[in-house]
């Protein structure tokens, strides 16, 4: 059941007595992986996002200092994937369903006495949902530290291994994801079906872009015939292993930082500051 997560770091293997007796629960890091089951082109399985997130977390937890208390919850494999639902096999939750599930899981973790929860996202179509959940949870429980984090934003070596074009437009089923899958699940990659397809008909000479500061809404079929956005044909397991190692190393540091994190509470030291500001207006 724990897959690549070290069994001693797998929350679901604990008994309720062990959870109740756990010391310093306020600074124990609980991590909820959130992935997706969605199309990734003709050469990759539907499980890419869920599998890669779990692989990164498992590698990181296996390298983490044993004195740092951190546990992985069972992965939430389904996510908000409706941009891909025109491609058969994609399974999607609505934004409201995903938000409700995250809120319920978080409430359970808080009720057990934990005060640090990481929402570890490995699917690009849902970071906003996790950010809303995190903000609402902290607003409700001022001592609850919630971190909506995207798996791939830790420092890593991907920029050294991918072409400039791939870094800009290869966002789905391209070199990076295919290389990573060749590293962790090579038997599930059909390299004989790998394709190279970059987004078509993007606006030119425009401030608008597919992603970035000024994006437009899109569904995957608007941009690609194959479901791939990138070049999967150049992927290698060697590149995948290098990327996996570097991302996992970033997560080791990140989990340590979260363990040491203390929530800023400026309002405690200046309780009248807000009213003074308001009166000045």
C-alpha positions in Angstrom: 0.0 0.0 0.0 2.9 2.4 0.7 4.4 1.9 -2.7 7.6 4.1 -2.8 6.9 5.7 0.5 9.2 4.3 3.3 6.8 2.3 5.5 7.9 4.0 8.7 6.9 7.3 7.1 3.5 6.1 5.9 0.8 7.7 8.1 -1.8 5.0 7.4 0.4 2.3 8.9 0.3 4.0 12.4 -2.2 2.9 15.0 -4.5 5.4 16.7 -2.5 4.9 20.0 0.7 5.8 18.2 -0.9 8.9 16.7 -2.3 9.9 20.1 1.1 9.4 21.8 3.2 11.1 19.2 5.4 13.9 20.6 5.5 17.5 19.2 2.6 16.9 16.8 2.5 20.7 16.3 5.7 20.5 14.4 5.3 17.1 12.7 4.9 17.5 9.0 2.0 15.7 7.4 2.1 15.5 3.6 -0.9 14.9 1.4 0.2 14.0 -2.2 -2.4 15.2 -4.8 -2.1 13.9 -8.3 -4.4 13.1 -11.2 -5.5 10.3 -13.5 -5.6 11.8 -17.0 -4.4 11.3 -20.5 -0.7 11.9 -21.2 -0.6 11.1 -24.9 -0.3 7.8 -26.7 2.9 6.7 -25.0 2.3 7.3 -21.3 -0.2 5.9 -18.8 -3.0 7.9 -17.2 -1.2 7.7 -13.8 1.7 10.0 -14.6 1.0 12.8 -12.2 0.1 10.6 -9.3 3.0 8.3 -9.9 5.6 11.0 -10.2 4.4 12.9 -7.1 4.6 9.7 -5.1 8.0 8.9 -6.5 9.4 12.3 -5.6 8.0 12.2 -2.1 9.1 8.6 -1.5 12.7 9.4 -2.5 12.7 12.6 -0.3 11.3 10.8 2.8 13.9 8.0 2.4 16.7 10.6 2.5 15.2 12.8 5.2 17.0 13.0 8.6 15.3 10.4 10.8 15.0 13.0 13.6 12.7 15.2 11.4 9.1 13.9 12.0 7.3 13.7 8.7 4.6 11.4 7.4 2.9 10.8 4.0 -0.8 10.4 3.8 -2.2 7.9 1.2 -2.0 9.7 -2.2 -5.1 11.4 -3.6 -4.8 10.1 -7.1 -7.8 11.9 -8.6 -7.7 15.6 -9.2 -9.3 18.4 -11.2 -8.5 17.3 -14.8 -11.4 18.5 -16.8 -9.1 20.2 -19.3 -8.3 16.7 -20.5 -11.8 15.1 -20.4 -12.2 15.0 -24.2 -9.5 12.2 -24.2 -10.9 8.8 -23.0 -9.7 7.5 -19.7 -9.4 10.9 -18.0 -11.1 10.9 -14.6 -11.8 14.2 -13.0 -13.2 15.7 -9.9 -14.9 19.1 -10.0 -13.1 22.0 -8.3 -15.7 22.0 -5.6 -15.4 18.2 -4.9 -11.6 18.4 -4.8 -11.8 21.4 -2.4 -14.3 19.6 -0.2 -12.1 16.4 0.0 -9.0 18.5 0.9 -10.9 20.4 3.5 -12.2 17.2 5.1 -8.8 15.6 5.1 -7.2 18.7 6.6 -9.9 18.9 9.3 -9.2 15.3 10.3 -5.5 16.0 10.6 -6.1 19.1 12.7 -8.5 17.3 14.9 -5.8 14.7 15.6 -3.5 17.4 16.9 -1.3 18.1 13.9 -0.6 21.7 12.9 1.5 21.4 9.8 -0.1 20.1 6.6 1.5 20.1 3.1 -0.7 19.8 0.1 1.8 18.4 -2.4 0.4 18.9 -5.9 1.9 17.2 -9.0 -0.8 18.2 -11.5 -0.7 21.6 -13.2 -4.4 22.0 -13.6 -5.3 22.4 -9.9 -2.9 24.6 -7.9 -5.5 27.3 -7.4 -7.8 24.8 -5.7 -5.1 23.8 -3.2 -4.3 27.5 -2.6 -7.9 28.2 -1.8 -8.1 25.3 0.6 -4.9 26.4 2.4 -6.0 30.0 2.9 -9.4 29.0 4.1 -8.0 26.4 6.6 -5.6 28.9 8.0 -8.3 31.5 8.2 -10.5 29.1 10.2 -7.6 27.8 12.4 -5.0 30.5 13.1 -2.5 27.9 14.5 -2.8 25.6 11.4 0.1 26.0 9.0 -1.0 24.8 5.5 1.4 24.8 2.6 -0.1 24.5 -1.0 3.1 23.4 -2.9 3.7 22.4 -6.5 6.0 19.4 -6.6 8.3 20.7 -9.4 8.9 24.2 -8.0 11.8 23.2 -5.7 15.3 23.9 -7.0 16.2 21.3 -9.6 18.3 20.5 -12.6 15.6 20.3 -15.2 16.7 23.6 -16.9 20.1 22.0 -17.6 18.6 19.0 -19.3 15.7 20.4 -21.3 15.8 22.6 -24.4 14.6 26.2 -24.2 11.5 25.3 -26.3 10.7 22.4 -24.0 11.0 24.5 -20.9 8.6 27.0 -22.4 6.0 24.8 -24.1 6.7 21.2 -23.1 4.2 21.1 -20.2 2.4 17.8 -20.7 3.7 14.4 -21.7 6.9 15.8 -23.2 10.6 15.3 -22.4 10.5 15.8 -18.7 7.5 13.7 -17.8 8.5 10.9 -20.2 12.1 10.9 -18.9 10.9 10.7 -15.3 8.5 7.8 -16.2 11.3 6.0 -17.9 13.2 6.3 -14.7 10.5 5.0 -12.3 8.1 2.9 -14.4 9.9 2.0 -17.7 7.6 -0.9 -18.4 4.6 1.5 -18.6 6.2 3.8 -21.2 5.5 3.0 -24.9 8.4 4.8 -26.5 7.5 3.4 -29.9 4.4 5.6 -29.7 6.2 8.8 -28.5 5.4 11.9 -30.4 6.6 15.5 -30.7 3.8 18.1 -30.7 4.0 21.6 -29.4 0.9 23.8 -28.9 -0.7 25.0 -32.1 -2.3 28.3 -33.1 -1.0 30.2 -30.0 -1.5 34.0 -30.2 1.5 35.9 -31.6 2.6 39.5 -31.0 0.2 39.4 -28.0 0.5 39.9 -24.3 -1.6 36.7 -23.9 0.0 33.3 -23.5 -1.0 29.7 -22.7 0.4 30.0 -19.2 2.1 32.8 -17.3 1.0 36.2 -16.0 -1.7 36.9 -18.7 -3.2 33.5 -19.7 -6.3 32.5 -21.6 -8.5 29.5 -20.6 -7.9 26.4 -22.8 -8.8 22.8 -23.0 -6.1 20.3 -24.1 -7.8 19.5 -27.4 -7.6 23.2 -28.3 -3.8 22.9 -28.5 -2.9 19.4 -29.5 -4.2 16.4 -31.5 -2.2 13.8 -29.6 -2.6 15.0 -26.1 1.1 15.8 -25.9 2.5 19.2 -25.4 6.2 18.8 -25.8 8.8 16.4 -27.4 8.6 12.9 -25.9 10.9 11.4 -28.5 14.1 12.8 -26.9 13.3 11.4 -23.4 15.8 9.1 -21.6 15.8 7.3 -18.3 19.2 8.9 -17.5 17.7 12.4 -17.7 14.7 11.2 -15.7 16.9 9.9 -12.9 18.9 13.1 -12.7 15.7 15.2 -12.5 14.1 12.9 -9.9 17.2 13.0 -7.7 17.4 16.8 -7.9 13.7 17.4 -7.2 13.8 14.9 -4.3 16.8 16.7 -2.8 14.8 19.9 -3.0 12.0 18.3 -1.1 14.3 17.1 1.6 15.3 20.7 2.2 11.7 21.9 1.9 10.4 19.4 4.5 13.2 20.4 6.9 12.2 24.1 6.4 8.5 23.3 7.1 9.5 21.4 10.2 11.3 24.5 11.5 8.7 27.0 10.2 6.9 29.3 12.7 3.8 31.1 11.5 4.3 34.9 11.5 1.8 36.5 13.9 2.4 40.2 13.7 -1.1 40.9 15.0 -0.2 39.4 18.4 2.6 42.1 18.9 0.5 45.0 17.7 -3.2 44.3 18.5 -4.3 47.9 17.8 -2.4 48.4 14.6 -5.3 47.6 12.3 -7.7 50.0 14.2 -5.1 52.7 14.1 -4.7 52.3 10.4 -8.4 52.3 9.8 -8.8 55.5 11.8 -6.1 57.2 9.8 -8.1 56.6 6.6 
